[in-house]
Amino acid sequence: MEAMTAEQAAEVGKDLDFAKVWAALMKFDEQQRRTDEQIARMSKEVAELSISGRRTDEQQRRTDEQIARTSKEVDELSISGRRTADQQRRTDEQIATMSKEVAELSKNIGGVNRSLGRWTEQLVAAKLWEKFDAFEYEFTKGSRNIKFRDGRQIFAEADIFLENGDYAMPVEVKTDLNEEDIDEHLERIGKIRLYMDKRGDKRRLVGSVAGAIVPESVCRYAQKKGLYVVVQSGDSVEVVGMPKGFEARKW
């Protein structure tokens, strides 16, 4: 644009008055205000876009973390599944082993029962009652597996029952005798005593235990309780010698 001369400016100024100049200024101010508002809006939008960008980055970060956690959980579940399968396999193997052991134990128990039966038969065959002649009992009879019954109720059972007119002796037979067997036999003899009393049988009771295996401590325990102890001796059996001061318990 070419610059106006003074004369040209003066000529233009003839047509200007205060109202026109003020209106022009107001119009300029309005345009400036709108421009400022537009700039402010644009600045705000830029700021929001920037914030949105940061939010998007944060969301992306959280999403990535969630994906990472999920992947880890999937891996752990997979590992847990393998562990569970492995544990189940081990459990199945353990159950199989235990079942085999139970079967073998059952077989062994059957063998022990048969051995016990043969041991009891041996005691009878050896005429156990005669072994107590030295203790002046002179039993005349020996019976196996005697049940003391009142109707259908069984009071007690004796593996071997030795008897004569004055005395009777319940004998408990075990392959491997222990102290608990002795305590149970003392209880058993007490029940047999009650059974005999109810029937007016006044014979005195004495007790004995017999074992293929009798530890020395168990033997002393039985004798301390007033019981005779019978053990295997070669092809026969014998009554263990009594300690000094031994006195057989009588019921």
C-alpha positions as CSV (number, residue, x, y, z in Angstrom):
1,M,0.0,0.0,0.0
2,E,1.3,3.5,-0.9
3,A,1.6,6.1,1.8
4,M,-0.9,9.0,1.8
5,T,0.2,12.5,1.5
6,A,-0.7,15.2,4.0
7,E,-3.2,16.6,1.5
8,Q,-4.8,13.3,0.9
9,A,-5.0,12.7,4.7
10,A,-6.6,16.0,5.2
11,E,-9.1,15.3,2.4
12,V,-10.0,12.0,4.1
13,G,-10.3,13.6,7.5
14,K,-13.0,16.0,6.2
15,D,-15.4,13.0,6.0
16,L,-14.6,11.7,9.5
17,D,-16.4,12.7,12.7
18,F,-16.2,11.3,16.3
19,A,-19.2,8.9,15.8
20,K,-17.7,7.3,12.8
21,V,-14.3,6.9,14.5
22,W,-15.8,5.5,17.7
23,A,-17.9,3.0,15.7
24,A,-14.8,1.9,13.9
25,L,-12.9,1.5,17.1
26,M,-15.8,-0.5,18.7
27,K,-15.9,-2.8,15.6
28,F,-12.2,-3.3,15.9
29,D,-12.5,-4.1,19.6
30,E,-15.3,-6.7,18.9
31,Q,-13.2,-8.3,16.3
32,Q,-10.2,-8.4,18.7
33,R,-12.4,-9.9,21.5
34,R,-13.7,-12.6,19.2
35,T,-10.1,-13.3,18.0
36,D,-9.0,-13.5,21.6
37,E,-11.9,-15.8,22.5
38,Q,-11.1,-18.0,19.5
39,I,-7.4,-18.1,20.5
40,A,-8.4,-19.0,24.1
41,R,-10.7,-21.8,22.8
42,M,-8.0,-23.1,20.6
43,S,-5.5,-22.9,23.5
44,K,-8.0,-24.8,25.7
45,E,-8.5,-27.4,23.0
46,V,-4.8,-27.8,22.6
47,A,-4.4,-28.2,26.4
48,E,-7.3,-30.8,26.5
49,L,-5.8,-32.6,23.6
50,S,-2.5,-32.7,25.5
51,I,-4.2,-33.9,28.7
52,S,-6.2,-36.5,26.6
53,G,-2.9,-37.6,25.2
54,R,-1.5,-38.1,28.7
55,R,-4.7,-39.9,29.7
56,T,-4.4,-42.1,26.7
57,D,-0.8,-42.9,27.6
58,E,-1.8,-43.6,31.2
59,Q,-4.7,-45.8,30.1
60,Q,-2.3,-47.6,27.7
61,R,0.1,-48.1,30.6
62,R,-2.6,-49.5,32.8
63,T,-3.9,-51.7,30.0
64,D,-0.4,-53.0,29.4
65,E,0.0,-53.7,33.2
66,Q,-3.4,-55.5,33.2
67,I,-2.3,-57.6,30.2
68,A,0.9,-58.4,31.9
69,R,-0.9,-59.4,35.1
70,T,-3.4,-61.5,33.1
71,S,-0.6,-63.2,31.3
72,K,1.2,-64.0,34.5
73,E,-2.0,-65.4,36.0
74,V,-2.6,-67.6,33.0
75,D,1.0,-68.8,33.3
76,E,0.5,-69.5,37.0
77,L,-2.8,-71.3,36.4
78,S,-1.0,-73.4,33.8
79,I,1.8,-74.2,36.2
80,S,-0.7,-74.9,39.0
81,G,-2.6,-77.2,36.6
82,R,0.7,-79.1,35.9
83,R,1.4,-79.2,39.7
84,T,-2.1,-80.5,40.4
85,A,-1.7,-83.2,37.8
86,D,1.7,-84.1,39.3
87,Q,0.3,-84.1,42.8
88,Q,-2.6,-86.3,41.7
89,R,-0.1,-88.7,40.0
90,R,1.9,-88.8,43.2
91,T,-1.2,-89.4,45.3
92,D,-2.3,-92.2,43.1
93,E,1.2,-93.8,43.3
94,Q,1.1,-93.4,47.1
95,I,-2.4,-95.0,47.3
96,A,-1.2,-97.8,45.1
97,T,1.8,-98.3,47.4
98,M,-0.3,-98.2,50.5
99,S,-2.8,-100.7,49.0
100,K,0.0,-103.1,48.3
101,E,1.4,-102.6,51.9
102,V,-2.1,-103.2,53.3
103,A,-2.4,-106.4,51.2
104,E,1.0,-107.6,52.4
105,L,0.1,-106.7,56.0
106,S,-3.2,-108.6,55.7
107,K,-1.3,-111.6,54.4
108,N,1.3,-111.3,57.2
109,I,-1.5,-111.0,59.8
110,G,-3.1,-114.2,58.4
111,G,0.3,-115.8,58.7
112,V,0.7,-114.6,62.3
113,N,-2.8,-115.9,63.1
114,R,-1.9,-119.3,61.7
115,S,1.4,-119.3,63.6
116,L,-0.5,-118.4,66.8
117,G,-2.9,-121.3,66.1
118,R,0.0,-123.7,65.7
119,W,1.7,-122.3,68.9
120,T,-1.5,-122.9,70.8
121,E,-1.8,-126.4,69.4
122,Q,1.8,-127.1,70.4
123,L,1.0,-126.0,74.0
124,V,-1.9,-128.4,74.2
125,A,0.1,-131.2,72.4
126,A,2.9,-130.7,75.0
127,K,0.4,-131.4,77.7
128,L,0.9,-128.0,79.3
129,W,-1.2,-129.0,82.3
130,E,1.6,-131.4,83.3
131,K,4.1,-128.6,83.4
132,F,2.4,-127.2,86.5
133,D,2.7,-130.5,88.5
134,A,5.9,-129.1,89.9
135,F,3.9,-126.3,91.4
136,E,1.4,-128.8,93.0
137,Y,-1.6,-127.9,90.8
138,E,-1.9,-131.3,89.1
139,F,-4.3,-130.2,86.4
140,T,-6.2,-133.1,84.9
141,K,-7.6,-131.3,81.8
142,G,-6.7,-128.7,79.3
143,S,-9.1,-127.3,76.7
144,R,-8.6,-124.8,73.8
145,N,-10.6,-121.7,72.9
146,I,-13.1,-121.8,75.8
147,K,-15.9,-119.3,75.8
148,F,-17.7,-118.3,79.0
149,R,-21.2,-117.7,77.8
150,D,-24.5,-116.7,79.4
151,G,-27.1,-117.2,76.7
152,R,-25.9,-115.2,73.8
153,Q,-23.6,-113.0,75.9
154,I,-19.9,-114.0,76.0
155,F,-18.3,-112.9,79.3
156,A,-14.8,-113.9,78.3
157,E,-12.7,-116.3,76.3
158,A,-9.6,-118.3,77.2
159,D,-7.1,-119.6,74.6
160,I,-6.3,-122.5,77.0
161,F,-8.2,-123.5,80.1
162,L,-6.4,-125.8,82.6
163,E,-8.5,-127.2,85.4
164,N,-8.9,-129.8,88.2
165,G,-11.3,-130.1,91.2
166,D,-9.7,-127.3,93.2
167,Y,-8.1,-124.9,90.6
168,A,-8.6,-123.5,87.1
169,M,-6.0,-121.6,85.1
170,P,-6.9,-119.4,82.0
171,V,-3.9,-119.2,79.8
172,E,-3.5,-116.3,77.3
173,V,-1.4,-117.2,74.3
174,K,0.5,-114.7,72.2
175,T,3.2,-115.0,69.5
176,D,4.9,-111.8,70.8
177,L,3.8,-111.1,74.4
178,N,3.8,-107.6,75.7
179,E,2.7,-105.8,78.9
180,E,-0.6,-104.7,77.4
181,D,-1.5,-108.4,76.8
182,I,-0.8,-109.0,80.5
183,D,-3.0,-106.2,81.7
184,E,-5.9,-107.4,79.4
185,H,-5.5,-111.0,80.7
186,L,-5.8,-109.8,84.3
187,E,-9.1,-108.2,83.4
188,R,-10.1,-111.4,81.6
189,I,-9.5,-113.5,84.7
190,G,-11.6,-111.1,86.8
191,K,-14.5,-111.6,84.4
192,I,-14.1,-115.3,84.5
193,R,-14.2,-115.2,88.3
194,L,-17.5,-113.3,88.2
195,Y,-18.9,-115.9,85.7
196,M,-17.9,-118.8,87.9
197,D,-19.3,-117.1,91.1
198,K,-22.7,-116.7,89.4
199,R,-22.7,-120.5,88.8
200,G,-21.5,-121.4,92.3
201,D,-18.1,-122.6,91.0
202,K,-15.8,-122.0,94.0
203,R,-12.6,-123.3,92.5
204,R,-9.7,-120.9,92.8
205,L,-8.4,-119.2,89.7
206,V,-4.7,-118.7,88.9
207,G,-3.4,-117.1,85.7
208,S,-0.7,-117.8,83.2
209,V,0.5,-116.2,79.9
210,A,2.4,-118.0,77.1
211,G,4.5,-116.5,74.3
212,A,6.8,-117.7,71.6
213,I,8.6,-114.4,72.1
214,V,8.7,-113.0,75.6
215,P,11.2,-110.2,76.4
216,E,12.8,-110.4,79.8
217,S,11.1,-107.2,80.9
218,V,7.7,-108.5,80.0
219,C,8.4,-111.7,81.8
220,R,9.3,-109.8,85.0
221,Y,6.2,-107.7,84.6
222,A,3.9,-110.7,84.4
223,Q,5.5,-112.4,87.4
224,K,5.3,-109.2,89.4
225,K,1.5,-109.3,88.7
226,G,1.4,-112.8,90.1
227,L,1.1,-114.7,86.7
228,Y,3.0,-117.7,85.5
229,V,4.9,-117.4,82.3
230,V,5.3,-120.2,79.7
231,V,7.8,-120.0,76.9
232,Q,9.0,-122.2,74.1
233,S,11.9,-124.5,74.9
234,G,13.2,-126.6,72.0
235,D,10.4,-128.8,70.7
236,S,8.4,-128.3,73.9
237,V,7.5,-125.6,76.4
238,E,8.5,-124.8,80.0
239,V,7.3,-122.6,82.8
240,V,9.8,-119.8,83.5
241,G,11.5,-120.1,86.9
242,M,10.0,-117.8,89.5
243,P,12.0,-115.0,91.1
244,K,12.6,-115.1,94.8
245,G,9.5,-114.1,96.8
246,F,7.1,-114.9,93.9
247,E,3.6,-115.6,94.9
248,A,0.9,-116.6,92.4
249,R,-2.1,-114.4,92.5
250,K,-5.4,-116.2,93.2
251,W,-8.9,-115.0,92.4
